[in-house]
Amino acid sequence: MAQTRMYTLAPALTEPRGHALHLRPWDAGSEEDAQTWLRGHLDPEFQRWNTPMRLWTDLGGAREALRARARDAAEGTSVSFRVTDAQSGTTLGHIGVGEINRPLKLARVGYWVLPEARGQGVATRALLLASRWAFAELGLHRLELGHAVGHDASCRTAERCGYACEGTLRGAMFEAGRQDAFRDVHLHARLATDEEPTGPGGGR
């Protein structure tokens, strides 16, 4: 009988806490997590600014996507966190540290926030927390963040979290809902040696 391999975060990796948030790994075996992942990716605002190579449209696909994320975490190539309220445990969105390049000490960060959680500084707080974690736990030197030109909210989030805008990458992202046309991307980056920004309420 074939055995199903379960993937979780490596034991050495902690679950970041701070700024009234708790970042937890997504559970591919959880029906609720799969439903939340699917809802986040089918949200019109997500699709306006992101065009995944493969967009899942059902729960089966969402589960497959979460299993792939768990495998990547086990292999050390990326880590995906479910952003939750520290007190209630309510899921607010997602943040990931991906394309981890250990030799270069480099990775890329990305995030999305569920519609009902927007306007509460969730993206800013999660990015501050995940950035601190990535520098401390993974020993990274540089974190990059790219967003489509025109996504002003993401631009402000990056700047509030100490990610300096380094320029424009021409044609570096698919147009919304297409894989045959491209749009420009603003590249932001933060180094481990940069001063850590003050978080909401003056905390770090």
QUIWO-V42434 format. One record per backbone hydrogen bond with DSSP energy under -1.0 kcal/mol. NH is the residue of the N-H (numbers start at 0). CO is the residue of the C=O. Records with the same first field share a line. If there is no record, write none. Layout:
NH = CO + CO
This chain:
12 = 9
17 = 20
20 = 17
21 = 83
22 = 15
23 = 81
29 = 26
33 = 29
34 = 30
35 = 31
36 = 32
37 = 33
38 = 34
39 = 35
40 = 36
41 = 37
46 = 42
47 = 43
48 = 44
49 = 45
61 = 57
62 = 58
63 = 59
64 = 60
65 = 61
66 = 62
67 = 63
68 = 64
69 = 65
70 = 66
71 = 67
72 = 68
73 = 69
74 = 70
76 = 71
78 = 96
80 = 94
81 = 23
82 = 92
83 = 21
84 = 89
85 = 19
88 = 84
91 = 82
92 = 82
93 = 111
94 = 80
95 = 109
96 = 78
97 = 107
99 = 76
100 = 105
104 = 100
105 = 100
106 = 141
107 = 97
108 = 143
109 = 95
111 = 93
113 = 91
116 = 113
117 = 114
124 = 120
125 = 121
126 = 122
127 = 123
128 = 124
129 = 125
130 = 126
131 = 127
132 = 128
133 = 129
134 = 130
135 = 131
136 = 132
137 = 133
139 = 133
140 = 104
141 = 104
142 = 189
143 = 106
144 = 187
146 = 185
148 = 183
150 = 147
151 = 149
154 = 150
155 = 151
156 = 152
157 = 153
158 = 154
159 = 155
160 = 156
161 = 158
162 = 157
163 = 188
165 = 186
168 = 184
172 = 182
174 = 180
177 = 174
182 = 172
184 = 168
185 = 146
186 = 166
187 = 144
188 = 163
189 = 142
191 = 140
193 = 190
198 = 202
201 = 198
